[in-house]
């Protein structure tokens, strides 16, 4: 006689073998801290942040706009330290939704999730379209060939999809490669511009008195400067990949790679300073 198996609830299931169903998740230690840090900085996209933000910041804060960037860096660093302390008690995967839910309740958390998701869909759609549009413009200007941006965008989407389905290691590695290329271009352009106009350099952009409109101008430019660092939060949450706290892993990473911490902020200030 075939033996009956029972569910935890006590209901019999004849001739069935129950198996444990596990939800797919990222394995512990699948990504090293340097991988997480690199993908996070790539997610911030410093070149695109500069392209879309600096003109507005300069229009609001004037000559003192680089000082606005410096203050935004300080604010992000303080917020990051605070969230790292929060993560010691409340596990988070890099989103603020966990803390919003704990503070304001599940309704506000779900509402925020929906709004953020819609925002990311719109933002990513624009980024995908821009990638094809900029490439079309570059090919047209430098090679005299007109390739439809829709076709280029589709090609980029296929390439990115291929990298994603091949696994997190490959996609993260290529994100790091493109981020490295982006940083090299930013640094080279900034250094060349500063050297070319070395005779006109001064510390005037870092003088608070040169912020247009004083405190009001700073208040208008500061939120835009903070917006340039959108995407950094995932590094803080991802640091909880093992039993050590986020703060411990961050400190360990900075000891092993001391240049990584100030690298991106320094490049952004340098790039703003050259203008």
DAGIMO-V5082 format. One record per pair of residues at least 12 apart in sequence whose C-alpha atoms are under 10 Angstrom apart, sorted by the first residue. I is the first residue (numbers start at 1). GAP is how many residues later the second one is. D is the distance in Angstrom with one decimal. If there is no record, write none. Layout:
i->I gap->GAP d->D
i->I gap->GAP d->D
This chain:
i->2 gap->12 d->7.5
i->2 gap->13 d->6.7
i->2 gap->14 d->10.0
i->3 gap->12 d->7.2
i->3 gap->13 d->9.4
i->4 gap->12 d->8.0
i->4 gap->13 d->9.6
i->5 gap->12 d->7.5
i->5 gap->13 d->8.1
i->6 gap->12 d->9.0
i->26 gap->142 d->8.8
i->26 gap->215 d->9.4
i->27 gap->214 d->8.7
i->28 gap->212 d->9.6
i->28 gap->213 d->5.8
i->28 gap->214 d->6.7
i->29 gap->212 d->6.5
i->29 gap->213 d->7.2
i->30 gap->138 d->8.3
i->30 gap->139 d->7.8
i->30 gap->211 d->8.8
i->31 gap->137 d->8.1
i->31 gap->138 d->7.2
i->31 gap->141 d->8.7
i->31 gap->207 d->9.3
i->31 gap->208 d->9.9
i->31 gap->210 d->8.6
i->32 gap->137 d->9.8
i->32 gap->207 d->9.3
i->32 gap->209 d->9.2
i->32 gap->221 d->9.9
i->33 gap->202 d->8.6
i->33 gap->205 d->8.5
i->33 gap->206 d->7.1
i->33 gap->208 d->9.2
i->33 gap->216 d->7.8
i->33 gap->217 d->8.2
i->33 gap->219 d->9.4
i->33 gap->220 d->6.9
i->34 gap->142 d->9.6
i->34 gap->201 d->10.0
i->34 gap->219 d->7.5
i->34 gap->222 d->9.9
i->34 gap->223 d->8.7
i->34 gap->226 d->9.1
i->35 gap->134 d->8.6
i->35 gap->137 d->6.6
i->35 gap->138 d->7.3
i->35 gap->140 d->9.3
i->35 gap->141 d->7.6
i->35 gap->200 d->9.7
i->36 gap->136 d->8.1
i->36 gap->140 d->9.6
i->36 gap->198 d->8.2
i->36 gap->199 d->6.1
i->36 gap->200 d->9.3
i->36 gap->201 d->10.0
i->36 gap->202 d->7.1
i->36 gap->203 d->8.0
i->37 gap->139 d->9.2
i->37 gap->195 d->8.9
i->37 gap->197 d->8.9
i->37 gap->198 d->6.0
i->37 gap->199 d->9.1
i->37 gap->201 d->9.2
i->37 gap->202 d->9.3
i->37 gap->213 d->9.5
i->37 gap->216 d->9.2
i->37 gap->223 d->8.4
i->37 gap->224 d->9.3
i->38 gap->134 d->8.1
i->38 gap->135 d->8.7
i->38 gap->137 d->7.7
i->38 gap->138 d->5.5
i->38 gap->139 d->9.1
i->38 gap->141 d->7.5
i->38 gap->142 d->8.8
i->38 gap->197 d->9.1
i->38 gap->222 d->9.1
i->39 gap->132 d->9.2
i->39 gap->133 d->6.1
i->39 gap->134 d->8.2
i->39 gap->135 d->9.1
i->39 gap->136 d->6.0
i->39 gap->137 d->6.1
i->39 gap->138 d->9.7
i->39 gap->139 d->9.9
i->39 gap->140 d->8.1
i->39 gap->192 d->9.8
i->39 gap->193 d->9.6
i->39 gap->195 d->9.2
i->39 gap->196 d->8.4
i->40 gap->132 d->9.7
i->40 gap->135 d->9.3
i->40 gap->136 d->9.3
i->40 gap->139 d->9.8
i->40 gap->190 d->9.8
i->40 gap->191 d->6.6
i->40 gap->192 d->5.8
i->40 gap->193 d->8.0
i->40 gap->194 d->6.5
i->40 gap->195 d->5.9
i->40 gap->196 d->9.5
i->40 gap->198 d->9.8
i->41 gap->134 d->9.4
i->41 gap->135 d->8.7
i->41 gap->138 d->7.5
i->41 gap->139 d->9.9
i->41 gap->188 d->8.8
i->41 gap->189 d->9.8
i->41 gap->190 d->7.8
i->41 gap->191 d->6.8
i->41 gap->193 d->9.8
i->41 gap->194 d->8.8
i->41 gap->219 d->10.0
i->41 gap->222 d->9.8
i->41 gap->223 d->7.4
i->42 gap->130 d->9.5
i->42 gap->133 d->6.4
i->42 gap->134 d->6.8
i->42 gap->135 d->9.3
i->42 gap->136 d->7.8
i->42 gap->137 d->5.2
i->42 gap->138 d->8.6
i->42 gap->140 d->8.8
i->42 gap->141 d->9.6
i->42 gap->189 d->8.8
i->42 gap->190 d->9.4
i->43 gap->132 d->8.6
i->43 gap->133 d->10.0
i->43 gap->136 d->8.8
i->43 gap->186 d->9.2
i->43 gap->187 d->8.2
i->43 gap->188 d->5.7
i->43 gap->189 d->7.5
i->43 gap->191 d->9.1
i->44 gap->135 d->9.8
i->44 gap->183 d->9.6
i->44 gap->184 d->7.3
i->44 gap->185 d->5.7
i->44 gap->186 d->5.8
i->44 gap->187 d->5.0
i->44 gap->188 d->6.4
i->44 gap->189 d->9.8
i->44 gap->220 d->9.5
i->45 gap->134 d->7.7
i->45 gap->137 d->8.4
i->45 gap->138 d->9.6
i->45 gap->183 d->8.5
i->45 gap->184 d->8.4
i->45 gap->185 d->9.0
i->45 gap->186 d->8.6
i->45 gap->219 d->10.0
i->46 gap->133 d->8.9
i->46 gap->136 d->8.0
i->46 gap->137 d->8.1
i->46 gap->140 d->8.7
i->46 gap->182 d->7.4
i->46 gap->183 d->8.0
i->46 gap->184 d->10.0
i->46 gap->218 d->7.7
i->46 gap->219 d->9.2
i->46 gap->221 d->8.6
i->46 gap->222 d->7.0
i->46 gap->225 d->9.8
i->47 gap->132 d->9.5
i->47 gap->135 d->6.9
i->47 gap->136 d->8.1
i->47 gap->138 d->9.0
i->47 gap->139 d->7.1
i->47 gap->181 d->9.8
i->47 gap->221 d->8.6
i->47 gap->224 d->9.4
i->48 gap->79 d->9.3
i->48 gap->134 d->9.8
i->48 gap->180 d->8.8
i->49 gap->175 d->9.8
i->49 gap->176 d->9.1
i->49 gap->178 d->8.2
i->49 gap->179 d->5.1
i->49 gap->180 d->7.8
i->49 gap->181 d->8.9
i->49 gap->219 d->9.2
i->50 gap->136 d->9.9
i->50 gap->175 d->9.4
i->50 gap->178 d->7.3
i->50 gap->218 d->7.6
i->50 gap->221 d->8.2
i->50 gap->222 d->7.9
i->51 gap->177 d->10.0
i->52 gap->172 d->9.8
i->52 gap->176 d->8.8
i->53 gap->168 d->9.5
i->53 gap->171 d->6.6
i->53 gap->172 d->7.2
i->53 gap->173 d->9.9
i->53 gap->174 d->8.3
i->53 gap->175 d->7.0
i->54 gap->12 d->9.4
i->54 gap->15 d->9.6
i->54 gap->167 d->9.5
i->54 gap->170 d->8.6
i->54 gap->171 d->8.1
i->54 gap->174 d->9.2
i->54 gap->217 d->9.8
i->54 gap->218 d->7.3
i->54 gap->221 d->9.5
i->56 gap->164 d->9.5
i->56 gap->165 d->7.6
i->56 gap->168 d->7.7
i->56 gap->169 d->9.4
i->57 gap->12 d->8.9
i->57 gap->160 d->9.2
i->57 gap->161 d->9.1
i->57 gap->163 d->8.0
i->57 gap->164 d->4.9
i->57 gap->165 d->7.8
i->57 gap->166 d->9.2
i->57 gap->167 d->6.6
i->57 gap->168 d->6.9
i->58 gap->153 d->9.4
i->58 gap->154 d->9.0
i->58 gap->159 d->9.9
i->58 gap->163 d->7.8
i->58 gap->214 d->9.3
i->58 gap->217 d->9.5
i->59 gap->153 d->8.6
i->59 gap->158 d->9.1
i->59 gap->161 d->9.8
i->59 gap->162 d->8.4
i->60 gap->151 d->8.5
i->60 gap->152 d->6.8
i->60 gap->153 d->8.1
i->60 gap->156 d->9.0
i->60 gap->157 d->5.6
i->60 gap->158 d->7.5
i->60 gap->159 d->8.9
i->60 gap->160 d->6.2
i->60 gap->161 d->5.5
i->60 gap->162 d->9.2
i->60 gap->164 d->9.6
i->61 gap->147 d->10.0
i->61 gap->149 d->8.3
i->61 gap->150 d->5.0
i->61 gap->151 d->4.9
i->61 gap->152 d->7.2
i->61 gap->153 d->8.1
i->61 gap->154 d->9.3
i->61 gap->155 d->8.7
i->61 gap->156 d->5.0
i->61 gap->157 d->5.8
i->61 gap->158 d->8.6
i->61 gap->159 d->7.4
i->61 gap->160 d->5.7
i->61 gap->161 d->8.5
i->62 gap->143 d->8.6
i->62 gap->148 d->7.3
i->62 gap->149 d->5.7
i->62 gap->150 d->5.0
i->62 gap->151 d->8.6
i->62 gap->152 d->9.9
i->62 gap->155 d->8.1
i->62 gap->156 d->9.3
i->62 gap->159 d->9.2
i->63 gap->141 d->7.4
i->63 gap->142 d->5.3
i->63 gap->143 d->8.4
i->63 gap->144 d->8.9
i->63 gap->145 d->9.5
i->63 gap->146 d->9.6
i->63 gap->147 d->5.9
i->63 gap->148 d->6.1
i->63 gap->149 d->7.2
i->63 gap->210 d->9.5
i->63 gap->212 d->9.3
i->64 gap->139 d->9.8
i->64 gap->140 d->7.3
i->64 gap->141 d->4.4
i->64 gap->142 d->5.9
i->64 gap->143 d->6.5
i->64 gap->144 d->6.5
i->64 gap->145 d->7.8
i->64 gap->146 d->5.1
i->64 gap->147 d->4.3
i->64 gap->148 d->7.2
i->64 gap->150 d->9.6
i->64 gap->153 d->9.4
i->64 gap->154 d->8.6
i->64 gap->157 d->9.9
i->64 gap->209 d->9.6
i->65 gap->140 d->6.7
i->65 gap->141 d->8.1
i->65 gap->142 d->9.9
i->65 gap->143 d->9.5
i->65 gap->145 d->8.8
i->65 gap->146 d->6.9
i->65 gap->147 d->8.8
i->65 gap->152 d->9.4
i->65 gap->153 d->8.2
i->65 gap->156 d->7.5
i->65 gap->157 d->8.9
i->65 gap->160 d->8.9
i->65 gap->204 d->9.5
i->65 gap->207 d->7.8
i->65 gap->208 d->8.6
i->65 gap->210 d->10.0
i->66 gap->138 d->9.8
i->66 gap->139 d->6.0
i->66 gap->140 d->6.5
i->66 gap->141 d->9.6
i->66 gap->145 d->9.5
i->66 gap->159 d->9.4
i->66 gap->202 d->8.9
i->66 gap->203 d->6.1
i->66 gap->204 d->8.5
i->66 gap->205 d->9.1
i->66 gap->206 d->5.9
i->66 gap->207 d->6.0
i->66 gap->208 d->9.6
i->66 gap->209 d->9.4
i->67 gap->137 d->9.7
i->67 gap->138 d->6.5
i->67 gap->139 d->5.0
i->67 gap->140 d->7.5
i->67 gap->141 d->7.3
i->67 gap->143 d->9.5
i->67 gap->144 d->8.3
i->67 gap->151 d->9.1
i->67 gap->155 d->9.6
i->67 gap->202 d->8.4
i->67 gap->205 d->9.6
i->67 gap->206 d->9.3
i->68 gap->137 d->9.4
i->68 gap->138 d->8.6
i->68 gap->140 d->9.0
i->68 gap->143 d->8.5
i->68 gap->149 d->9.6
i->68 gap->150 d->6.6
i->68 gap->151 d->9.1
i->68 gap->152 d->9.8
i->68 gap->153 d->6.7
i->68 gap->154 d->5.8
i->68 gap->155 d->9.3
i->68 gap->156 d->9.3
i->68 gap->157 d->6.8
i->68 gap->158 d->9.1
i->68 gap->201 d->9.5
i->69 gap->137 d->10.0
i->69 gap->152 d->8.7
i->69 gap->153 d->7.4
i->69 gap->154 d->9.9
i->69 gap->155 d->9.1
i->69 gap->156 d->5.5
i->69 gap->157 d->7.7
i->69 gap->159 d->9.0
i->69 gap->196 d->8.5
i->69 gap->197 d->10.0
i->69 gap->199 d->7.9
i->69 gap->200 d->6.6
i->69 gap->203 d->8.3
i->69 gap->204 d->9.9
i->70 gap->136 d->8.9
i->70 gap->152 d->9.7
i->70 gap->155 d->8.8
i->70 gap->156 d->9.9
i->70 gap->195 d->8.0
i->70 gap->196 d->9.0
i->70 gap->198 d->9.2
i->70 gap->199 d->7.0
i->71 gap->147 d->9.7
i->71 gap->151 d->7.7
i->71 gap->154 d->8.6
i->71 gap->155 d->8.8
i->72 gap->149 d->9.6
i->72 gap->150 d->6.4
i->72 gap->151 d->8.0
i->72 gap->152 d->9.0
i->72 gap->153 d->5.8
i->72 gap->154 d->5.2
i->72 gap->155 d->8.9
i->72 gap->156 d->8.9
i->72 gap->157 d->8.7
i->72 gap->193 d->9.5
i->73 gap->152 d->8.5
i->73 gap->153 d->7.5
i->73 gap->155 d->9.7
i->73 gap->156 d->8.4
i->73 gap->189 d->9.5
i->73 gap->191 d->9.9
i->73 gap->192 d->6.6
i->73 gap->193 d->9.4
i->73 gap->195 d->9.7
i->73 gap->196 d->9.4
i->74 gap->152 d->9.8
i->74 gap->191 d->9.7
i->75 gap->147 d->9.8
i->75 gap->151 d->7.9
i->76 gap->150 d->7.3
i->76 gap->151 d->10.0
i->76 gap->153 d->7.8
i->76 gap->154 d->9.7
i->76 gap->156 d->8.9
i->76 gap->157 d->9.7
i->77 gap->184 d->10.0
i->79 gap->154 d->9.6
i->80 gap->152 d->8.7
i->80 gap->153 d->7.5
i->80 gap->155 d->9.5
i->80 gap->156 d->7.1
i->80 gap->167 d->9.7
i->81 gap->155 d->8.9
i->81 gap->165 d->9.6
i->81 gap->166 d->7.8
i->82 gap->165 d->10.0
i->83 gap->13 d->8.8
i->83 gap->16 d->9.1
i->83 gap->150 d->8.7
i->83 gap->153 d->7.5
i->83 gap->154 d->8.6
i->83 gap->163 d->9.3
i->83 gap->164 d->9.6
i->84 gap->149 d->9.8
i->84 gap->151 d->10.0
i->84 gap->152 d->6.3
i->84 gap->153 d->7.8
i->84 gap->155 d->9.0
i->84 gap->156 d->9.5
i->84 gap->161 d->8.1
i->84 gap->162 d->5.8
i->84 gap->163 d->5.8
i->84 gap->164 d->9.5
i->84 gap->166 d->9.2
i->85 gap->160 d->8.7
i->85 gap->161 d->8.0
i->85 gap->162 d->7.3
i->86 gap->13 d->8.2
i->86 gap->160 d->9.6
i->87 gap->12 d->9.1
i->87 gap->149 d->8.3
i->87 gap->150 d->7.2
i->87 gap->152 d->9.5
i->87 gap->153 d->8.0
i->87 gap->158 d->7.7
i->87 gap->159 d->7.0
i->87 gap->160 d->8.9
i->88 gap->152 d->8.6
i->88 gap->156 d->9.1
i->88 gap->157 d->6.0
i->88 gap->158 d->7.1
i->88 gap->159 d->8.3
i->89 gap->156 d->9.5
i->90 gap->12 d->8.9
i->91 gap->146 d->7.8
i->91 gap->147 d->10.0
i->91 gap->149 d->7.5
i->91 gap->154 d->9.8
i->91 gap->155 d->9.8
i->92 gap->142 d->9.4
i->92 gap->144 d->8.7
i->92 gap->145 d->5.4
i->92 gap->146 d->8.0
i->92 gap->147 d->9.6
i->92 gap->148 d->7.9
i->93 gap->140 d->9.2
i->93 gap->141 d->7.1
i->93 gap->142 d->9.0
i->93 gap->143 d->8.2
i->93 gap->144 d->4.6
i->93 gap->145 d->5.8
i->93 gap->146 d->8.6
i->93 gap->147 d->7.7
i->93 gap->148 d->9.1
i->94 gap->137 d->9.4
i->94 gap->138 d->8.8
i->94 gap->139 d->5.5
i->94 gap->140 d->4.0
i->94 gap->141 d->6.6
i->94 gap->142 d->6.0
i->94 gap->143 d->3.5
i->94 gap->144 d->5.9
i->94 gap->145 d->8.6
i->94 gap->146 d->9.1
i->95 gap->18 d->9.5
i->95 gap->136 d->9.6
i->95 gap->137 d->10.0
i->95 gap->138 d->6.6
i->95 gap->139 d->6.6
i->95 gap->140 d->9.8
i->95 gap->141 d->9.0
i->95 gap->142 d->7.0
i->95 gap->143 d->9.7
i->96 gap->13 d->9.1
i->96 gap->16 d->9.3
i->96 gap->17 d->9.4
i->96 gap->137 d->8.0
i->96 gap->138 d->9.5
i->96 gap->141 d->9.3
i->97 gap->12 d->5.7
i->97 gap->13 d->8.1
i->97 gap->14 d->9.7
i->97 gap->15 d->7.1
i->97 gap->16 d->6.8
i->97 gap->19 d->9.6
i->100 gap->12 d->8.3
i->100 gap->13 d->9.9
i->127 gap->26 d->9.9
i->128 gap->22 d->10.0
i->128 gap->24 d->9.9
i->128 gap->25 d->6.5
i->128 gap->26 d->8.9
i->128 gap->28 d->8.0
i->128 gap->29 d->7.6
i->129 gap->20 d->7.8
i->129 gap->21 d->7.7
i->129 gap->23 d->9.2
i->129 gap->24 d->6.2
i->129 gap->25 d->9.2
i->129 gap->27 d->9.9
i->129 gap->28 d->9.9
i->130 gap->19 d->8.7
i->130 gap->23 d->8.2
i->131 gap->18 d->8.4
i->131 gap->19 d->9.9
i->131 gap->21 d->8.0
i->131 gap->22 d->6.5
i->131 gap->25 d->7.9
i->131 gap->26 d->9.8
i->132 gap->15 d->9.5
i->132 gap->16 d->8.2
i->132 gap->17 d->4.7
i->132 gap->18 d->6.5
i->132 gap->19 d->7.6
i->132 gap->20 d->5.0
i->132 gap->21 d->4.3
i->132 gap->22 d->8.1
i->132 gap->23 d->8.7
i->132 gap->24 d->7.6
i->132 gap->25 d->9.7
i->133 gap->14 d->9.7
i->133 gap->15 d->8.3
i->133 gap->16 d->5.0
i->133 gap->17 d->7.9
i->133 gap->18 d->9.9
i->133 gap->19 d->8.0
i->133 gap->20 d->7.7
i->134 gap->15 d->8.1
i->134 gap->18 d->9.7
i->134 gap->19 d->9.9
i->135 gap->12 d->8.8
i->135 gap->13 d->9.6
i->135 gap->14 d->7.4
i->135 gap->17 d->7.4
i->135 gap->18 d->8.8
i->136 gap->12 d->6.6
i->136 gap->13 d->5.5
i->136 gap->14 d->9.2
i->136 gap->15 d->9.5
i->136 gap->16 d->7.3
i->136 gap->17 d->9.4
i->137 gap->12 d->8.6
i->160 gap->14 d->9.7
i->160 gap->15 d->10.0
i->163 gap->12 d->9.8
i->183 gap->80 d->9.5
i->183 gap->81 d->8.3
i->183 gap->84 d->7.8
i->183 gap->85 d->9.7
i->184 gap->83 d->9.9
i->186 gap->81 d->7.3
i->186 gap->82 d->8.5
i->186 gap->84 d->9.0
i->186 gap->85 d->6.9
i->187 gap->79 d->9.9
i->187 gap->80 d->6.6
i->187 gap->81 d->9.2
i->187 gap->83 d->7.9
i->187 gap->84 d->7.4
i->188 gap->83 d->9.7
i->189 gap->82 d->8.0
i->189 gap->85 d->8.9
i->190 gap->77 d->8.4
i->190 gap->78 d->9.6
i->190 gap->79 d->9.9
i->190 gap->80 d->6.5
i->190 gap->81 d->5.3
i->190 gap->82 d->8.4
i->190 gap->83 d->8.3
i->190 gap->84 d->5.9
i->190 gap->85 d->8.8
i->191 gap->79 d->8.2
i->191 gap->80 d->8.5
i->191 gap->83 d->8.0
i->192 gap->82 d->9.1
i->193 gap->78 d->9.2
i->193 gap->80 d->9.7
i->193 gap->81 d->6.1
i->193 gap->82 d->8.3
i->194 gap->76 d->8.9
i->194 gap->77 d->9.3
i->194 gap->79 d->8.3
i->194 gap->80 d->5.6
i->194 gap->81 d->8.7
i->195 gap->79 d->9.3
i->196 gap->78 d->9.9
i->197 gap->77 d->8.5
i->198 gap->76 d->9.7
i->201 gap->72 d->9.1
i->201 gap->73 d->8.6
i->202 gap->71 d->9.8
i->203 gap->70 d->9.6
i->205 gap->67 d->9.7
i->205 gap->68 d->7.5
i->206 gap->67 d->9.3
i->228 gap->40 d->9.4
i->229 gap->35 d->9.7
i->229 gap->36 d->9.2
i->235 gap->15 d->9.1
i->236 gap->13 d->9.6
i->236 gap->14 d->8.2
